[in-house]
Amino acid sequence: MPDTNRSQASSANSSSASQDNSSSTAGRVAQNSFFEHFARAGFVVSGIVHLIIGYIAIRLALGGAAGTADQSGAMTELAAKPGGIAALWVGVVAFAIMGLWRLAEAALGSSSRPGADSKKSEIVDRLKAFALAVVYFAFAFSAFGFARGSGKSSSGQSAGITARLMQTTAGTIALIAAALVIIAVGGYHVYKGISRKFLDDLEGTTSPLVRRLGMVGYIAKGLAIAAIGLLVILAVNQSEPDKASGLDGAFKTVGAQPYGVALLIAAGAGIIAYGLYSFAMARYAKM
């Protein structure tokens, strides 16, 4: 019996050591100075993109030259500015490195949360890291297209994909499932803003301004993401794939509602707040 206990204890210690080694490996990857600097630059580029999206939304509300109020529209405007192409190439590298960082966390565990309370908590953290890796790689791919001058409208692509999937029952079910996931992600952003859970992602002392920007930014971005999911469900329900036009469609739908101008200005200001918070993330994010 004592031998059995010793064997079980040895196995547990071995498993714990393996997890510690994985987290340590993830930590060494993230703390490499070259890797870390480019990963933090990704937050800066993300901040710029969100500022432009918020600006386009407000411009749309005020009846100015519209543009596309989403990631592709922001990158189109950025590419047209002096130095914009260079900034996009920096974004390609920075977003790719951020994707690799999150992929390392998904595979090896997070070094920034060494006290993970449970196996369930660790699995959730790894799934979130993987989802973020996919998002950052998508950003890198999009920035690459616009840096080369071959970027495409994400709202048009969304509508096209929706139209193709709606041609089959399996595709329709997949669309509804994806929409529910998008709504859940938006809801999580809202929860993270209201509960200030985003502070768990930061290290060091943050100012009240950073905390307010994070709260407003996460709530606004969460509502915008949830609206995208609702538009997908609406598109499927009404058999109108053009309604599933991503963030740009969500903003334009908001603008068409009663008090739409005020709502759209508030949404744009919230996205700008998230962009400014992204700059703070470049400084304070746990790596």
N, C-alpha and C positions, 0 to 999 in steps of 0.2 A: 504493500500500500504506500509506504513512504516513497518508494521508487517511482510509483505512478504519479504521485503529487509533484515529485521533483521534475519528472518528465513534462507534466503539464505546465509547471512554472517556467521551465526552460523554454517550452514552446511559446508561451505568452511573452516571455522576455525577448525571444527571437523576433516575434511578430512586431513587438513594440520598437525594437531596434531597427527593424526593416522600415517601419513607418518613419522613424526619426531620420534615418538615412535618406529616405525619399524627400522629406521636407527639407533636409539639409541641402540636398542636390538642387531642389527648386530654389532655395534661398541663394545658393552660389550662382545659379543662372541669373536670377533677378538682380543680384547685387554686383554683377560685373559692371564696371563703370560705363563702358561703351554701350552695353545693352540697356542699362538704366537710363542713361541720358536720352537715347533715342525713344525709349518707351515713354519717358516723361514728355518728350517733344510731341508724342502722339496726342496727349491731353491738350496741348496748346493748339495743334491743328484742329482737333475736334471742337475746341472752344471757338475757333475762328469760323468753322462751318456752322455751328449753332448760332453764332451772332448774325451771320449772313441770312440764315433761314428765318430768324426772328425779325430781322430788318425787312425781308421780302414780305413776310406776313403782314407787318404793319403798313408797308407801302401798298399792299393789296387792299387793306382795309380803308386806306385814305384815297384810293382811286388812282394811285400813281401807276407807272409802268409795272405791270404785274410780275412777269417772270414765273418760274416754278418754285413754289415754297416748299422745297424738300432738299435732300442731300445733293441730288444731281443739279438742281438749280443753283445751289450755293457754290458748288464746284465750278459750274459754268461761269458764274460771276467772278469767282476768285481767279480763274484762268485768264479772264479778260483784264485783270489789273496788272500794273507793273510789278514784276517779281512773282506774279501769281503762279506761273508754270513751275518756277523753282520751288515755291512753297508746296505745290502739289507733289513734286518728286520727293521732297522731305517727308510729306505725308505718307507717300507709298511705303517708304522705309520704316517710318515711325509706326504706322498702323500694322505693318507686317510683324515688326518686333513685338508690339503689344499683343498681337495674336499668338505669337510664339510663347510669350510670357504666360498668357492665360492657358495655353495648351500644356505648358510645363506644369502649371498648377493642377490642371485637370488630371494629368497622368501621375504626378508625383505627390500631390497634396500641397497645401499652402503653407509657406514658411512664416507668413505674417499672422497666422492664428494657431500658434503652437499648442494652445490649450483646448483644442476642439473637444467639446464635452462628450460626444457620442459618435458611434459609427454612422448613425443616420445624419448627424450634422455634417460629418466629413463627406458623405455621399452627395448631400445637397450642395455643399461648397464646390465639389468637383464638377457637378452638373452645371452650376452657374458659371464656373470658369470656362467650361467647354462652350457654353452658349455665347459667352463674351468673345471667346477666340473666333467663333464663326462670324460674329458681327464685325470684329476688327479686320479679319481677312477680307470680308465683303467690302469694307471701307477701303482697304488697300487696293483691291481689284478695281473699285470704282475710281479712286484717285489716279490709278495707273492709266485708265482709259481717258480721263480728262487731261492728264499730263501729256498724253500722246496725241490729243486732239480728236479722239474717237469715242468720247463719252456719250452715253445714251440716257434719255429721260427715264428715270426710275418709275415715274407714274405711268408712262406708256408701257413699260415692261411689265408692271404689275397687272395692268388691265389685260395685256396680251396673254400672260400666264393664266390669269383667271378664266379668260374665254376658252382657252384650250382645256383646262381642267373641268370646266362645266359641261363639256361634251360627253362625259361619262359619269355614271353613278359613283364609281370609286373616286374619281377626281373631285366630284361635288362633296363627298364625305370628307375627303382630305382637306378641302378648302375650309369647310366648317370647323374641322378639328384645328387647323392652323389658326383660324380666326379666334377660336376660344383660347388658344395658347397666347396669341398676341394680346387679347384682352386681359388675360391673367398677368402677363408681363407688365402691361400698363398699370394694372391694379397694384402690383408689387412696387412699382416706382412711386405711386401715390402713397402707399403705406410707408415706404422708406422715407419719403419726405415728411409726412405727418409725424411719424415716430422718431425721426432724426436718426434712423439706423445707419444712414450714410456716414455718420461720424465714426462708425466702426472701421471704415475704410481709410481713415486718416490717422496720421501720427503727429505728435507735437501739439503745441497749443494753437488753436484756431481762433480767429476773432469772431465777434458776434455777426459782423457783416458776412463772413464766409458761411457761417451757419444759416443765416437768413437766405443767402443766395442758394445754398444747397436745398433748403426746404422748399422755397418757391420753385426752383428749377426742376426738382424731382417731381413735384406735384404736376407742374405744367407739362413736362415731358410725358409723364404717366398718362395724363388725360389725352394727350395727342396720340400716343401709341394705342390706347384703348379705342379711340375713335377710328383708327385705321382698321382694327379688327371688326368693329361694328359695321363699317362700310363694306367689308368683305361679305359679312352675313347678309347685309341689305342687297348687295349685288347678286348673290346666289338666290335669295328669296324672290327678287324681282326679275331674275334672268337678264340682268343688265351689267355685264362685266366691266363696262366703262366706269361704273361707280366705284370699283375697287382700284382707285388710282393713288393709293398710298397717302403719305403725309400731305402732299399738295391737295389731293381731293378732300382730305379731312379739314384742312384750313378753309377751303372754298365752300364746303358744306356748312361750316360754322358761320362763315361770312354771310351766307344766304338766309340765316335764321333771323327772327326778330332780335333787335339789338345786336345784330351780327357784327357791326363795325366795332362796337365796344368790346364784344367777346373776342374778336380777332386781334384787336390791339392788345388785350390782356394776355391772349395766348402767345402772341409774338414777344411781348415783354417777358413772359415766363420762360420762353425758349432762350431769350437773351440772358436771363438770369442763370440758366443752366450753362450757357457758354462761358459766362464770367466765372462760374463755379469750377468749370473745367480747368481754367487757368490756375485756380487754387489747388486743384488736384495734381497739377504738374509739380507743385511744390510739396504738398502734404500727403499724397497717396502713399500707402504702405507698399513697399516693393520687396 
